[in-house]
């Protein structure tokens, strides 16, 4: 995970708190399609916490967005 974060913020880095980097990493991994249980294990958290903070808030947005799309 350290190399990923280093790559994301560049060689100079950024003066951001650690939770920001963790949020960025988890969000990126989920968006890339990595299994939620794998992301939870690597981030040293639970699937339940990932569901609560990363998946559930966005699922409502996705549902609203898909309702607005025209039918093909």
BATOR-331011 format. One line per field, with one value per residue: x, z, y negated of N, C-alpha, C, CB in turn; residue number from 1. Coordinates in nm, 4 decimals, always signed. Last residue first. Glycine has a CB too. Layout:
! residues N
neast <- [X | ...]
nup <- [Z | ...]
nnorth <- [Y | ...]
caeast <- [X | ...]
caup <- [Z | ...]
canorth <- [Y | ...]
ceast <- [X | ...]
cup <- [Z | ...]
cnorth <- [Y | ...]
cbeast <- [X | ...]
cbup <- [Z | ...]
cbnorth <- [Y | ...]
k <- [NUM | ...]
This chain:
! residues 72
neast <- [-3.2942 | -3.4032 | -3.1815 | -3.1069 | -3.2067 | -3.1511 | -2.8772 | -2.8631 | -2.9790 | -2.7894 | -2.5598 | -2.6374 | -2.6621 | -2.3984 | -2.2481 | -2.3035 | -2.2229 | -1.9335 | -1.7949 | -1.8976 | -2.0179 | -1.8412 | -1.6216 | -1.7213 | -1.7582 | -1.5061 | -1.2681 | -0.9129 | -0.6622 | -0.6372 | -0.6359 | -0.9021 | -1.0511 | -0.9718 | -1.0798 | -1.3508 | -1.4011 | -1.1855 | -1.1427 | -1.2281 | -1.1458 | -1.2966 | -1.1564 | -0.9114 | -0.9965 | -1.0905 | -0.8526 | -0.6887 | -0.8368 | -0.8392 | -0.5640 | -0.5160 | -0.6747 | -0.5574 | -0.3096 | -0.3396 | -0.1018 | +0.0937 | +0.2305 | +0.5096 | +0.7064 | +0.6363 | +0.2822 | +0.0538 | +0.0558 | +0.3004 | +0.2575 | +0.0478 | +0.1825 | +0.3718 | +0.2006 | +0.0825]
nup <- [-2.3242 | -2.1146 | -1.9700 | -1.6230 | -1.3714 | -1.2484 | -1.2175 | -1.0133 | -0.7995 | -0.7708 | -0.7054 | -0.4587 | -0.3142 | -0.3156 | -0.1592 | +0.1020 | +0.0837 | +0.0454 | +0.2500 | +0.5079 | +0.5173 | +0.3854 | +0.5517 | +0.7845 | +0.6969 | +0.6493 | +0.8557 | +0.8137 | +0.6836 | +0.4196 | +0.3493 | +0.4203 | +0.2517 | +0.0012 | +0.0195 | +0.0364 | -0.2141 | -0.4907 | -0.7119 | -0.8898 | -0.8806 | -0.6727 | -0.4618 | -0.4856 | -0.4392 | -0.1736 | -0.0389 | -0.0970 | +0.0140 | +0.2818 | +0.3345 | +0.3011 | +0.5094 | +0.7413 | +0.7550 | +0.6245 | +0.3971 | +0.2230 | -0.0188 | -0.2381 | -0.4255 | -0.5977 | -0.5675 | -0.4753 | -0.5934 | -0.5185 | -0.2476 | -0.2467 | -0.3477 | -0.1497 | +0.0662 | +0.0000]
nnorth <- [-0.2654 | -0.5306 | -0.7746 | -0.8054 | -0.8311 | -0.5938 | -0.6124 | -0.8045 | -0.6672 | -0.4615 | -0.6048 | -0.7107 | -0.4740 | -0.3868 | -0.5551 | -0.4729 | -0.1900 | -0.1927 | -0.3271 | -0.2870 | -0.0268 | +0.1429 | +0.1106 | +0.2235 | +0.4905 | +0.5752 | +0.3976 | +0.3437 | +0.3427 | +0.3240 | +0.5926 | +0.6625 | +0.4942 | +0.5903 | +0.8483 | +0.7956 | +0.6751 | +0.7185 | +0.4482 | +0.2549 | +0.0013 | -0.0969 | +0.0208 | -0.1196 | -0.3850 | -0.3684 | -0.2978 | -0.5245 | -0.7371 | -0.6563 | -0.6696 | -0.9430 | -1.0389 | -0.9383 | -1.0954 | -1.4323 | -1.5768 | -1.7192 | -1.5002 | -1.4359 | -1.4443 | -1.2359 | -1.1523 | -1.0396 | -0.7818 | -0.6669 | -0.6457 | -0.4643 | -0.2374 | -0.1930 | -0.1227 | +0.1179]
caeast <- [-3.2480 | -3.4104 | -3.2929 | -3.0637 | -3.2127 | -3.2917 | -2.9287 | -2.8063 | -3.0410 | -2.9295 | -2.5629 | -2.6058 | -2.7804 | -2.4988 | -2.2386 | -2.3327 | -2.3614 | -2.0266 | -1.7537 | -1.8403 | -2.0806 | -1.9797 | -1.6125 | -1.6843 | -1.8719 | -1.5940 | -1.3661 | -1.0449 | -0.6747 | -0.6509 | -0.5150 | -0.7874 | -1.0658 | -0.9432 | -0.9355 | -1.2855 | -1.4154 | -1.2825 | -1.0807 | -1.2950 | -1.0735 | -1.3293 | -1.2946 | -0.9153 | -0.9353 | -1.1797 | -0.9691 | -0.6485 | -0.8009 | -0.9652 | -0.6346 | -0.4484 | -0.7031 | -0.6882 | -0.3118 | -0.3447 | -0.2378 | +0.0811 | +0.1377 | +0.4120 | +0.7084 | +0.7611 | +0.4025 | +0.0812 | -0.0612 | +0.2718 | +0.3696 | +0.0252 | +0.0664 | +0.4160 | +0.2881 | +0.0000]
caup <- [-2.4614 | -2.1518 | -2.0580 | -1.7582 | -1.4572 | -1.2726 | -1.3156 | -1.1448 | -0.8504 | -0.8003 | -0.8294 | -0.5702 | -0.3326 | -0.3845 | -0.3043 | +0.0618 | +0.1039 | -0.0515 | +0.1107 | +0.4716 | +0.5816 | +0.3385 | +0.4113 | +0.7836 | +0.7461 | +0.5340 | +0.8301 | +0.8616 | +0.8251 | +0.4904 | +0.3273 | +0.4807 | +0.3974 | +0.0381 | +0.0011 | +0.1478 | -0.0912 | -0.3983 | -0.6188 | -0.8906 | -0.9738 | -0.8087 | -0.4878 | -0.4991 | -0.5664 | -0.2822 | -0.0371 | -0.1357 | -0.1279 | +0.2094 | +0.3460 | +0.2151 | +0.3717 | +0.6988 | +0.7146 | +0.7329 | +0.4290 | +0.3677 | +0.0194 | -0.1359 | -0.3194 | -0.5223 | -0.6339 | -0.4350 | -0.6065 | -0.6600 | -0.2953 | -0.1988 | -0.4174 | -0.2847 | +0.0743 | +0.0000]
canorth <- [-0.2388 | -0.3886 | -0.7370 | -0.7703 | -0.9492 | -0.6265 | -0.5170 | -0.8338 | -0.7891 | -0.4288 | -0.5259 | -0.8006 | -0.5589 | -0.3063 | -0.5705 | -0.6113 | -0.2316 | -0.1361 | -0.3417 | -0.4161 | -0.1426 | +0.1304 | +0.0687 | +0.0816 | +0.4118 | +0.5582 | +0.5027 | +0.3048 | +0.3774 | +0.1967 | +0.5128 | +0.7306 | +0.4853 | +0.4514 | +0.8296 | +0.8647 | +0.5981 | +0.7788 | +0.5427 | +0.3842 | +0.0881 | -0.1413 | +0.0611 | +0.0260 | -0.3468 | -0.4091 | -0.2088 | -0.3894 | -0.7373 | -0.6725 | -0.5424 | -0.8462 | -1.0808 | -0.8866 | -0.9544 | -1.3337 | -1.5353 | -1.7311 | -1.6053 | -1.4015 | -1.5446 | -1.2265 | -1.2001 | -1.1774 | -0.8687 | -0.6902 | -0.7249 | -0.6002 | -0.2922 | -0.2287 | -0.2391 | +0.0000]
ceast <- [-3.3340 | -3.3659 | -3.2872 | -3.1839 | -3.1724 | -3.3056 | -3.0762 | -2.8619 | -2.9918 | -3.0015 | -2.7058 | -2.6127 | -2.7583 | -2.6266 | -2.3458 | -2.3346 | -2.3887 | -2.1671 | -1.8585 | -1.8083 | -2.0288 | -2.0422 | -1.7525 | -1.6725 | -1.8415 | -1.7131 | -1.4482 | -1.1419 | -0.8037 | -0.6646 | -0.5185 | -0.6612 | -0.9455 | -0.9506 | -0.8946 | -1.1335 | -1.3454 | -1.2820 | -1.1878 | -1.2316 | -1.1330 | -1.2607 | -1.3373 | -1.0570 | -0.9424 | -1.1252 | -1.0626 | -0.7685 | -0.7677 | -0.9397 | -0.7658 | -0.5202 | -0.6393 | -0.7251 | -0.4488 | -0.3572 | -0.2348 | -0.0633 | +0.1256 | +0.3204 | +0.6145 | +0.7672 | +0.5235 | +0.2074 | -0.0300 | +0.1582 | +0.3479 | +0.1346 | +0.0441 | +0.3027 | +0.3325 | +0.0876]
cup <- [-2.5262 | -2.2964 | -2.0917 | -1.8446 | -1.6012 | -1.3698 | -1.3457 | -1.2501 | -0.9905 | -0.8581 | -0.8691 | -0.7025 | -0.4485 | -0.4065 | -0.3774 | -0.0901 | +0.0649 | -0.0361 | +0.0117 | +0.3239 | +0.5254 | +0.3922 | +0.3540 | +0.6407 | +0.7433 | +0.5750 | +0.7054 | +0.8297 | +0.8855 | +0.6413 | +0.4018 | +0.4688 | +0.4679 | +0.1899 | +0.0427 | +0.1396 | +0.0273 | -0.2648 | -0.5202 | -0.8015 | -0.9781 | -0.9144 | -0.6289 | -0.5294 | -0.5875 | -0.4171 | -0.1524 | -0.1426 | -0.1750 | +0.0585 | +0.2691 | +0.2172 | +0.2745 | +0.5558 | +0.6723 | +0.6795 | +0.5434 | +0.4074 | +0.1703 | -0.1076 | -0.2053 | -0.4083 | -0.5430 | -0.4986 | -0.5732 | -0.6766 | -0.4418 | -0.2463 | -0.3766 | -0.3652 | -0.0642 | +0.0000]
cnorth <- [-0.1357 | -0.3721 | -0.5884 | -0.7336 | -0.9187 | -0.7433 | -0.5412 | -0.7396 | -0.8214 | -0.5502 | -0.4933 | -0.7268 | -0.6555 | -0.3861 | -0.4909 | -0.6285 | -0.3768 | -0.1926 | -0.2945 | -0.4344 | -0.2747 | +0.0015 | +0.0506 | +0.0291 | +0.2618 | +0.4720 | +0.4711 | +0.4175 | +0.3214 | +0.2166 | +0.3797 | +0.6450 | +0.5477 | +0.4355 | +0.6893 | +0.8506 | +0.6645 | +0.7044 | +0.5903 | +0.4895 | +0.2284 | -0.0560 | +0.0215 | +0.0756 | -0.1964 | -0.3655 | -0.2414 | -0.2960 | -0.5964 | -0.6675 | -0.5475 | -0.7115 | -0.9830 | -0.9257 | -0.9033 | -1.1911 | -1.4348 | -1.7028 | -1.6049 | -1.5195 | -1.5083 | -1.3278 | -1.1953 | -1.2335 | -1.0144 | -0.7910 | -0.7621 | -0.6939 | -0.4377 | -0.2899 | -0.2849 | -0.1253]
cbeast <- [-3.1029 | -3.5546 | -3.2904 | -2.9629 | -3.1235 | -3.3620 | -2.9089 | -2.6538 | -3.0128 | -3.0020 | -2.4820 | -2.4670 | -2.8126 | -2.5292 | -2.1014 | -2.2298 | -2.3988 | -2.0304 | -1.6270 | -1.7179 | -2.0568 | -2.0637 | -1.5324 | -1.5517 | -1.9086 | -1.6416 | -1.4585 | -1.0917 | -0.5538 | -0.7714 | -0.4962 | -0.7650 | -1.1958 | -1.0425 | -0.8952 | -1.3248 | -1.5621 | -1.2510 | -0.9591 | -1.2996 | -0.9263 | -1.2901 | -1.3891 | -0.8626 | -0.7898 | -1.2002 | -1.0441 | -0.5451 | -0.6818 | -1.0342 | -0.6604 | -0.3024 | -0.6515 | -0.7953 | -0.2617 | -0.4616 | -0.3078 | +0.1254 | -0.0010 | +0.4820 | +0.6711 | +0.8793 | +0.3820 | +0.0929 | -0.1724 | +0.2362 | +0.5022 | +0.0170 | -0.0596 | +0.4711 | +0.4100 | -0.0942]
cbup <- [-2.4632 | -2.1322 | -2.1876 | -1.7545 | -1.4014 | -1.1408 | -1.2657 | -1.1409 | -0.7568 | -0.6729 | -0.8132 | -0.5519 | -0.2029 | -0.3050 | -0.3524 | +0.1225 | +0.2471 | -0.0378 | +0.0875 | +0.5487 | +0.7317 | +0.3822 | +0.3275 | +0.8588 | +0.8889 | +0.4787 | +0.9513 | +0.7974 | +0.9029 | +0.4374 | +0.1792 | +0.4139 | +0.4431 | -0.0317 | -0.1455 | +0.1488 | -0.0596 | -0.3761 | -0.5431 | -1.0279 | -0.9352 | -0.8272 | -0.3844 | -0.3713 | -0.5721 | -0.2807 | +0.0969 | -0.0376 | -0.1536 | +0.2484 | +0.4935 | +0.2586 | +0.3454 | +0.7929 | +0.8264 | +0.8264 | +0.3050 | +0.4164 | -0.0480 | -0.0077 | -0.3753 | -0.6151 | -0.6837 | -0.2853 | -0.5167 | -0.7299 | -0.2775 | -0.0470 | -0.3876 | -0.3572 | +0.1607 | +0.1204]
cbnorth <- [-0.1934 | -0.3326 | -0.8209 | -0.6539 | -1.0579 | -0.6595 | -0.3743 | -0.8238 | -0.9062 | -0.3795 | -0.3961 | -0.8627 | -0.6371 | -0.1790 | -0.5276 | -0.7061 | -0.2114 | +0.0145 | -0.2667 | -0.4369 | -0.1381 | +0.2535 | +0.1724 | +0.0603 | +0.4550 | +0.6963 | +0.5207 | +0.1701 | +0.3255 | +0.1201 | +0.4874 | +0.8679 | +0.5546 | +0.3543 | +0.8556 | +1.0134 | +0.5784 | +0.9290 | +0.4769 | +0.4352 | +0.0957 | -0.2870 | -0.0019 | +0.0925 | -0.3936 | -0.5604 | -0.2197 | -0.3345 | -0.8311 | -0.8060 | -0.5078 | -0.8289 | -1.2246 | -0.9360 | -0.8702 | -1.3643 | -1.4748 | -1.8721 | -1.5864 | -1.3566 | -1.6807 | -1.2467 | -1.3404 | -1.1856 | -0.8190 | -0.5581 | -0.6480 | -0.6024 | -0.2080 | -0.1060 | -0.2078 | +0.0008]
k <- [72 | 71 | 70 | 69 | 68 | 67 | 66 | 65 | 64 | 63 | 62 | 61 | 60 | 59 | 58 | 57 | 56 | 55 | 54 | 53 | 52 | 51 | 50 | 49 | 48 | 47 | 46 | 45 | 44 | 43 | 42 | 41 | 40 | 39 | 38 | 37 | 36 | 35 | 34 | 33 | 32 | 31 | 30 | 29 | 28 | 27 | 26 | 25 | 24 | 23 | 22 | 21 | 20 | 19 | 18 | 17 | 16 | 15 | 14 | 13 | 12 | 11 | 10 | 9 | 8 | 7 | 6 | 5 | 4 | 3 | 2 | 1]
